[in-house]
Amino acid sequence: MCGIVGYLGEKNAISSVLSGLEALEYRGYDSAGVAYLNKDKIEAVKQAGRVKGLELALKKQSKTNSSLAIGHTRWASHGLPTSQNAHPHYNEDQTIFVVHNGIVENHVEIRTKLEKLGYNFITQTDTEVIPHLIDYHYKKSKNFKKAFEATLLELDGAYAITAVTSYEADSIFAARLSSPLILGVGKDEFILASDPSAIMEHTKEVVYIDDYEMVVVGKSGYKIKNFKHSIAVNRSAEKLNFDLEEAQLGDFPNFMLKEIYEAPQTIRSATLGRIKPESYTVKLGGLESVEQQFKYIDRVVIVACGTSFYAGMVGEYLIEEIAGIPVEVQLASEFKYRNEPFSRSTAVIAISQSGETADTIAALKKVEDYGVLRLGVVNSVGSTIARMTDAGVYCHAGPERAVASTKAFIAQVSVLTLIALHLSSRSKLFKPLLDELEILPQKAEKTLSQADNIKSIAEKYSSYRDFLYIGRGYAYPCALEGALKLKEISYIHAEGYAAGEMKHGPLAMIDGKFATLAIATDGPLLEKTYSNIEEIKARKGPVIAIATEGNKHIKKLVDDVIYIPKTMEQTQPILVAIVMQLFSYYAAIKLDKNVDRPRNLAKSVTVE
């Protein structure tokens, strides 16, 4: 949540930072700002709203070809999304400028302390304490690096911080604790950013900054220090595996539709080189280093948030059915506060698109001293979760720019299917599933070919203010994810429910104005789902069904039907997800919503 970009080099720093902020805007889009070096003075421009507004505001300034700048695009956590509350924040004489992702948990105590010392605050944000606190320490030491480090040691919470000062106008100072930060190393230039999409115009050589590390970047290079243990850190740049073209919009009207249509390729990328149907083998190179430990695993705990949590629920069904290992799925935000027994025969799987989800990172930290096997299912190579787990499997979905997750869910479920197969001792589902995964991309393409029909149905129901999504078995977590997607981008109230729970409360809500989307795909529980649909129809509730092609009976029960190709029950969630994503997308477009940037949400939730 929120995006940071800093630039020092031979190119126009302001243009480079603005370009990076636009690439990071999915992380926050309430307000934006830039601080840049103008001769020997730091100046700042801040604007409520999108980065485009900031760009227009900067054009009104004098033409400056600065070599140093920092910028920020904000998702408000403390204080309204106003120009005043936008970053960068600064001290009273405007010699120190700071941009910050995260939350300073002890900001009230720090503010109170500084106010007693005569410091004045002009915003509602927690971030404003940082430049004032640096100022306080600088006045004592007259050394900015020492002042920056002393400030870091006083801050509680999670943060990525980047600072510039007119005292040392040829350097950028940065640090992180539980919030992502990377340093791009180019030719005669350095770029600090919250994630790779902001630096790809410049370089693919990156240095990952770890927790409790600060970095000082100058024209001649960079120095890293662990400020918790007061030791220097030597770390070279790594080559980043990232395709810039995948992060571009192309011919699509928005990123969400582009990413939905990337589902077939997402399945291929997640399985490429990992499944070999001709020899009926699954090879997951990311798990080879811990292969021996799998022999002793008798319990799996999956921790995740949001869409990743629902992918984890599908994974629970898959691993239990295919591998025969008990699984429980927990919300990372709850897991980290629970007291429960663990043994070395437990494996914890953390699922996160960004690999930077704060609650999921905290869940992993909770068990780091328990001796349990920690595995990651992430999309972002080199992310925090990827680096702190013992082993894992990358999703290879490519960059996902729309806030509401689409292809990441597809990739996560695909990878969890592979993990279930990898953990199995050749269950009866092994060969059929390998064969099905091989042809699933074509079935995803066939599902996408029904977009016009899905659009027509979505527009028909877009005026409804309430929706119920129901399913059984593998369709239950799909119902939860479908309801989330509709809420996220259309703002229509939607709830996901296990269909068998209808008589335990939800039926009270049903009337002619409360629509239901029933996932009624082929499977052993289809007849029971029919009964749930009939309960809803008996109360005049309109029903849309997602069914398997060839099912003619469903047409007699519901108002509208969307068909998916025949596939195994275990792979149905992937095709069902495509339908639900398109349904939510077209409903939101009909309601004139911004599908890429839904209100009050950010892509990467890096604070609790």
Secondary structure, 3 states (H helix, E strand, C coil): CCEEEEEEECCCHHHHHHHHHHHCHHHCCCEEEEEEEECCEEEEEEEECCHHHHHHHHHCCCCCCCCEEEEEEECCCCCCCCCCCCCCEECCCCCEEEEEEEEECCHHHHHHHHHHCCCCCCCCCCCCHHHHHHHHHHHHHCCHHHHHHHHHHHCCEEEEEEEEEHHHCCEEEEEEECCCCEEEEECCEEEEECCHHHCCCCCCEEEECCCCEEEEEECCEEEEEECCCCEEECCCCEECCCCHHHHCCCCCCCHHHHHHHCHHHHHHHHHCCCEECCCCEECCHHHHHHHHHHHHCCEEEEEECHHHHHHHHHHHHHHHHHHCCCEEEEEHHHHCCCCCCCCCCEEEEEEECCCCCHHHHHHHHHCCCCCCEEEEEECCCCCHHHHHCCEEEECCCCCCCCCCCCHHHHHHHHHHHHHHHHHCCCCCCHHHHHHHHHHHHHHHHHHHCCHHHHHHHHHHHCCCCEEEEEECCCHHHHHHHHHHHHHHHHCCEEEEEEHHHHHHCHHHHCCCCEEEEEEECCCCCHHHHHHHHHHHHCCCCCEEEEEECCCCCHHHHCCEEEEECCCCCCCHHHHHHHHHHHHHHHHHHHCCCCCCCCCCCCCCCCCC
